[in-house]
Amino acid sequence: MSKDQLDYQELVQEALRGVVRMALQRVQREGRLPGAHHFYLTFQTTHPGVKISEAIRNRYPEEMTIVLQHQFWDLKADEEAFQITLSFSGKPEKLEIPYQALKSFFDPSTRFGLQFTPAAQDAPPPSEAPDPTPELDVKTEKPHKPGEVVSLDQFRKK
């Protein structure tokens, strides 16, 4: 078998991140989420380019999940990253998250989800690489408060 010099796995990951980018850009254009859509976005807080306050970084030193549903402001989604203001304990916090920092994206209203492999330098060898579009098994969606950071463990396959 010949060596993958085109790096198809990374091309697929970039295409999938493009889905998230386009969804966020649509929400930005429309000024709200359409219908019952809402997004759970999990990202690496340690990824270069992630801009969050020290208080949030101390609380979530490796990764965190944000929910975009009712209470979010100032969404700006460009080609490389998105910025958003969310409320944490009643205090507005601006976050900037490069798409490369994303670990997963999930919209419970449609049961659509994406999981991303780590950055190229941390990725497992191609023979061990996970399927870039695993089917997520959603058994229950627990209610949550707007702007609340939640765990995606309930949505992961066991």
N, C-alpha and C positions, 0 to 999 in steps of 0.2 A: 504494500500500500504506500502511495506517495505522501509526502509531507504536505499538510494543508498550509500553503503559503498565502492563501487569501484570508485565513483566519475566519472561517464561516461562523464559528461560535460567537465571536465578537461582533460580526455583522448582524447576526440575529439579535443579540443583546441590544445593539444600537437601534435596530428597527423597533423592538419592543419598547425601548425608552421613548421612541418617537410617538408611540400610541399614547403614553402618559402625557408627553409634551403637548400633543394635539388636543387631548381632552382638557388639559388645564388652559390652553389657549382659547378653546371654545368657551369655557366658563369665564375667562377674563373678558372676552368679547361681549358675552351676554350679560355679564354682571351678576350671575347667579348660577347655581346648579339646576339643570333642567329636571322637571318631574321629581321623582323620589331618589334620584342619583345622589350618592355621597361617597367620598373616597377615604380610604385608609391608606396612608403612605408611610412605609417604614424605611428609615434611612440610617446610614452610619454617621454618627455624630463626629467621628474622628476623621472622616474623609476630608482631604484638602478642598478648600473652597466652601465648606459648610460654615455658615455664619449664624451663631446663636449666642445668647447671653451666657456669661459664666455660670449664672444660677441654673440655667437649664442644662448646660454641659455637665455641671457637677451632679445634677439629678439623674442624667442619662449619659453616662460617660462613654458608652459604646454605640448604642442605637436607641432610637425612639420611634414611636408611631404617632402620627398626627391624624386627626379626622377633620376633613373638610365637609361641613354639612350646613349648619345654620349660621354660626358665628365665625366669620373670617372676613378680613378686610385687605384691601390694597394688593390683590393678587396680580402679579406680573410674571408672565411665563415667556421667557425668551428661548433662544436656541440651546443654550448650555445649562440654564438653571431656572428656578422659579423663586420668587419672593412672596411672602405672605405674612400678614399680621394675625396672630391668634391671641386669645386671652388665656393666661395661666394664673390661677388663683386671683382672678379679677384684674390682673395687670396685663396690658397689651405688650406683646413681644413680637418683634420682627425677626423672621427667619429667612435665610437664603440657603437654598438646597440645590446643588448641582444634580442633574439627572444621574450622573455617574455614581452618586452616593446612595441611590435608591436600592433597597433590598427587595421590596415588594410593593405592589399596588393592588388594591382590592376595592370593588364596588359591590357591596352586599345587595343592593337593589336589583342587580342583574346576575349576581353570583359570578361576576367576571373578575379574574385575578391574574396577575403576572408575578413571577418571582425572577429575580435577576441573579446571575452568578457574580462572584466577587470580581474586582478589577483584574485585568490580565495578569499582573505580577503575582496575584494571590490565587489564581484559578487552578483547579486540579488539572492533571493531564487530560487530553481529550477523551481517552478511554474511560476516565472516571467522571467526566463532566456530567452534571445533572441535566435532565431534559429541561430546556429553557422555558417551556410552557406547560408545567404540570397542572393537572386539574385539581382545583382546590375543593376539599370536601367540607361544605358548610352545613353543619347540623343545626345550630341555633345561632341566632343573632341576639345577643344580650343588649337590652336597652342601655344607652349611655347618655351622659349629659353633653350638650353642645360644647365644643372646644376641649373636651376631655381627651387626654392621652390614654389609649387603650392598648392592650396586648393583642397581638394577632394569633396567639397560640390556639385560641378556640377555632381558628379557621385552617390550621395546618393539618395535613394528613398525619395520622398516627401510625 
